[in-house]
């Protein structure tokens, strides 16, 4: 049953060193505040899963939180490389990172299979691709009805799901709207789930077929306004595309990255404090969407 | 390009947009494909259905998205579905006419590498990886590819095949059991390449005005074959250029500067 708690308490109680953790959100609703808190609490040896590592995992990888990464597209969208991810893969910095590389269709199917309690997902995929040669998890099987060769991949069943959503009601039922990615599947595939939300409201008042996560599939609900930034929350604030561009410069060099993370994330108390810290850097352009 | 009134990149985007037809269902990659697909929608193909892998179906963005899941795509979509549904029902289910992709590198059979330069275990350059492309390349009815032509991008041999084109040519695709036809055209800043009907090797079939055959050959890492009846791409119309430039101008304004100093 979901407990309304602080993000600090939720991360401390629900994420252990060595856990498999999936912080999901497909461009939209990326749980950046929760990512910061994982870095701040110096979680180690995590097995991270995410379709698009994005800035959230670039930060965790660069801060030495991850021992392995399962992913399907590792770039900075529309900008270029994730430099900390690349440095870890190419040079083993700050520690070697084992990668399990898959495709979007594969991981989307694998989360859905995890939610369905199955050990594997079956799909028509990877035909002619070199990925199966380098990822032994990607196998094939024959359809027992048609004889067609199909890709078989292991489902994803993380220890902890971490997502951000628009809002929860006072009982901890959660509503997601807009680009909903694989978050419902991720939560249902995971043993525990942390959800950060923009606000808690009296009633969700949602349309009948809205994406609702009932409080009994969520472990903790934490109110963190703007907790997806620089990603966005539809109905609340836009994606900070400028920050994604700025990240290219921040993350390019190890020293600049470490100094930035130390100043704005590791030395701040929480996400609100982080926001004050980065706003102080450039007061004229502070925007709260 | 000799004519200074438009750039080679503009010609490439416009030539790519012209290949899309009204009411096509097009699965759009980010970057150059997205610019071309939206130009088509804003000019000759107002009822084209644009689909992005974030789950947005029938989206009509007024500015180009920076990411595959910008709010603009969601806010202007006919419907937004989950990512598993997107790949399972809409792509694998056979609903897509054209997959429109970019690439870091291609070879003569339009196989695509977006994974690594150098050995996989010890890459010289680690690229972003597969994303949705392997299954788009497999399951879309056909595939259009748009990228700038250079010897670094058009290579004799790929270090890694992320998404299959025509594999080693001929009827390889049919033998491998792909649902879709695979790449049928490659549009570049110099011209247009199409596969030979038998061998499936991509050959230069059109040059954009001002580009030369020698330029195209020099910008190709394999021995580029040139069609006997080499066509010249008609230059951009006034309308095409105006709509494209207005789209880029709106996009630049919308993506503005950061709230945070680097």
HADDOCK unambig.tbl for C-alpha pairs under 7 A between the chains (distance, minus, plus):
assign (segid A and resid 26 and name CA) (segid B and resid 54 and name CA) 6.60 0.50 0.50
assign (segid A and resid 26 and name CA) (segid B and resid 69 and name CA) 6.84 0.50 0.50
assign (segid A and resid 27 and name CA) (segid B and resid 69 and name CA) 5.17 0.50 0.50
assign (segid A and resid 28 and name CA) (segid B and resid 69 and name CA) 6.33 0.50 0.50
assign (segid A and resid 72 and name CA) (segid B and resid 129 and name CA) 6.45 0.50 0.50
assign (segid A and resid 72 and name CA) (segid B and resid 130 and name CA) 5.98 0.50 0.50
assign (segid A and resid 72 and name CA) (segid B and resid 131 and name CA) 5.30 0.50 0.50
assign (segid A and resid 73 and name CA) (segid B and resid 128 and name CA) 5.28 0.50 0.50
assign (segid A and resid 73 and name CA) (segid B and resid 129 and name CA) 5.02 0.50 0.50
assign (segid A and resid 73 and name CA) (segid B and resid 130 and name CA) 5.79 0.50 0.50
assign (segid A and resid 73 and name CA) (segid B and resid 131 and name CA) 4.66 0.50 0.50
assign (segid A and resid 74 and name CA) (segid B and resid 128 and name CA) 4.28 0.50 0.50
assign (segid A and resid 74 and name CA) (segid B and resid 129 and name CA) 6.22 0.50 0.50
assign (segid A and resid 75 and name CA) (segid B and resid 128 and name CA) 4.65 0.50 0.50
assign (segid A and resid 77 and name CA) (segid B and resid 66 and name CA) 6.66 0.50 0.50
assign (segid A and resid 77 and name CA) (segid B and resid 67 and name CA) 4.92 0.50 0.50
assign (segid A and resid 78 and name CA) (segid B and resid 31 and name CA) 6.79 0.50 0.50
assign (segid A and resid 78 and name CA) (segid B and resid 66 and name CA) 4.97 0.50 0.50
assign (segid A and resid 78 and name CA) (segid B and resid 67 and name CA) 5.54 0.50 0.50
assign (segid A and resid 81 and name CA) (segid B and resid 128 and name CA) 6.98 0.50 0.50
assign (segid A and resid 86 and name CA) (segid B and resid 126 and name CA) 6.15 0.50 0.50
assign (segid A and resid 90 and name CA) (segid B and resid 122 and name CA) 6.54 0.50 0.50
assign (segid A and resid 90 and name CA) (segid B and resid 123 and name CA) 6.24 0.50 0.50
assign (segid A and resid 103 and name CA) (segid B and resid 130 and name CA) 5.36 0.50 0.50
assign (segid A and resid 103 and name CA) (segid B and resid 131 and name CA) 5.30 0.50 0.50
assign (segid A and resid 103 and name CA) (segid B and resid 132 and name CA) 6.11 0.50 0.50
assign (segid A and resid 104 and name CA) (segid B and resid 131 and name CA) 4.94 0.50 0.50
assign (segid A and resid 104 and name CA) (segid B and resid 132 and name CA) 4.92 0.50 0.50
assign (segid A and resid 105 and name CA) (segid B and resid 87 and name CA) 5.53 0.50 0.50
assign (segid A and resid 105 and name CA) (segid B and resid 132 and name CA) 6.19 0.50 0.50
assign (segid A and resid 105 and name CA) (segid B and resid 135 and name CA) 6.86 0.50 0.50
assign (segid A and resid 108 and name CA) (segid B and resid 83 and name CA) 6.31 0.50 0.50
assign (segid A and resid 108 and name CA) (segid B and resid 84 and name CA) 4.71 0.50 0.50
assign (segid A and resid 109 and name CA) (segid B and resid 84 and name CA) 5.84 0.50 0.50
assign (segid A and resid 112 and name CA) (segid B and resid 84 and name CA) 6.91 0.50 0.50
assign (segid A and resid 125 and name CA) (segid B and resid 135 and name CA) 5.57 0.50 0.50
assign (segid A and resid 126 and name CA) (segid B and resid 134 and name CA) 5.98 0.50 0.50
assign (segid A and resid 126 and name CA) (segid B and resid 135 and name CA) 6.67 0.50 0.50
assign (segid A and resid 127 and name CA) (segid B and resid 138 and name CA) 6.87 0.50 0.50
assign (segid A and resid 128 and name CA) (segid B and resid 164 and name CA) 5.21 0.50 0.50
assign (segid A and resid 128 and name CA) (segid B and resid 167 and name CA) 6.86 0.50 0.50
assign (segid A and resid 129 and name CA) (segid B and resid 134 and name CA) 6.89 0.50 0.50
assign (segid A and resid 129 and name CA) (segid B and resid 161 and name CA) 5.46 0.50 0.50
assign (segid A and resid 129 and name CA) (segid B and resid 162 and name CA) 5.15 0.50 0.50
assign (segid A and resid 129 and name CA) (segid B and resid 163 and name CA) 5.44 0.50 0.50
assign (segid A and resid 129 and name CA) (segid B and resid 164 and name CA) 5.81 0.50 0.50
assign (segid A and resid 130 and name CA) (segid B and resid 160 and name CA) 6.29 0.50 0.50
assign (segid A and resid 130 and name CA) (segid B and resid 161 and name CA) 5.25 0.50 0.50
assign (segid A and resid 130 and name CA) (segid B and resid 162 and name CA) 5.98 0.50 0.50
assign (segid A and resid 131 and name CA) (segid B and resid 162 and name CA) 6.62 0.50 0.50
assign (segid A and resid 178 and name CA) (segid B and resid 74 and name CA) 6.15 0.50 0.50
assign (segid A and resid 178 and name CA) (segid B and resid 80 and name CA) 6.69 0.50 0.50
assign (segid A and resid 179 and name CA) (segid B and resid 54 and name CA) 6.53 0.50 0.50
assign (segid A and resid 179 and name CA) (segid B and resid 55 and name CA) 6.55 0.50 0.50
assign (segid A and resid 179 and name CA) (segid B and resid 74 and name CA) 6.39 0.50 0.50
assign (segid A and resid 179 and name CA) (segid B and resid 80 and name CA) 6.30 0.50 0.50
assign (segid A and resid 180 and name CA) (segid B and resid 82 and name CA) 5.60 0.50 0.50
assign (segid A and resid 181 and name CA) (segid B and resid 54 and name CA) 6.56 0.50 0.50
assign (segid A and resid 181 and name CA) (segid B and resid 82 and name CA) 5.02 0.50 0.50
assign (segid A and resid 181 and name CA) (segid B and resid 83 and name CA) 4.85 0.50 0.50
assign (segid A and resid 182 and name CA) (segid B and resid 82 and name CA) 6.32 0.50 0.50
assign (segid A and resid 182 and name CA) (segid B and resid 83 and name CA) 5.83 0.50 0.50
assign (segid A and resid 182 and name CA) (segid B and resid 84 and name CA) 6.70 0.50 0.50
assign (segid A and resid 234 and name CA) (segid B and resid 71 and name CA) 6.65 0.50 0.50
assign (segid A and resid 238 and name CA) (segid B and resid 71 and name CA) 6.84 0.50 0.50
assign (segid A and resid 239 and name CA) (segid B and resid 70 and name CA) 6.91 0.50 0.50
assign (segid A and resid 240 and name CA) (segid B and resid 258 and name CA) 6.77 0.50 0.50
assign (segid A and resid 241 and name CA) (segid B and resid 255 and name CA) 5.87 0.50 0.50
assign (segid A and resid 241 and name CA) (segid B and resid 258 and name CA) 6.94 0.50 0.50
assign (segid A and resid 242 and name CA) (segid B and resid 255 and name CA) 6.48 0.50 0.50
assign (segid A and resid 242 and name CA) (segid B and resid 256 and name CA) 6.32 0.50 0.50
assign (segid A and resid 242 and name CA) (segid B and resid 257 and name CA) 4.84 0.50 0.50
assign (segid A and resid 242 and name CA) (segid B and resid 258 and name CA) 3.55 0.50 0.50
assign (segid A and resid 242 and name CA) (segid B and resid 259 and name CA) 6.73 0.50 0.50
assign (segid A and resid 243 and name CA) (segid B and resid 258 and name CA) 4.86 0.50 0.50
assign (segid A and resid 243 and name CA) (segid B and resid 259 and name CA) 6.52 0.50 0.50
assign (segid A and resid 243 and name CA) (segid B and resid 260 and name CA) 6.16 0.50 0.50
assign (segid A and resid 246 and name CA) (segid B and resid 258 and name CA) 6.74 0.50 0.50
assign (segid A and resid 246 and name CA) (segid B and resid 261 and name CA) 6.92 0.50 0.50
assign (segid A and resid 246 and name CA) (segid B and resid 262 and name CA) 5.12 0.50 0.50
assign (segid A and resid 247 and name CA) (segid B and resid 262 and name CA) 6.80 0.50 0.50
assign (segid A and resid 249 and name CA) (segid B and resid 262 and name CA) 6.11 0.50 0.50
assign (segid A and resid 250 and name CA) (segid B and resid 262 and name CA) 5.50 0.50 0.50
assign (segid A and resid 278 and name CA) (segid B and resid 260 and name CA) 6.21 0.50 0.50
assign (segid A and resid 279 and name CA) (segid B and resid 260 and name CA) 6.87 0.50 0.50
assign (segid A and resid 281 and name CA) (segid B and resid 261 and name CA) 6.45 0.50 0.50
assign (segid A and resid 282 and name CA) (segid B and resid 260 and name CA) 6.22 0.50 0.50
assign (segid A and resid 282 and name CA) (segid B and resid 261 and name CA) 5.98 0.50 0.50
assign (segid A and resid 285 and name CA) (segid B and resid 259 and name CA) 5.00 0.50 0.50
assign (segid A and resid 286 and name CA) (segid B and resid 259 and name CA) 5.32 0.50 0.50
assign (segid A and resid 287 and name CA) (segid B and resid 259 and name CA) 6.05 0.50 0.50
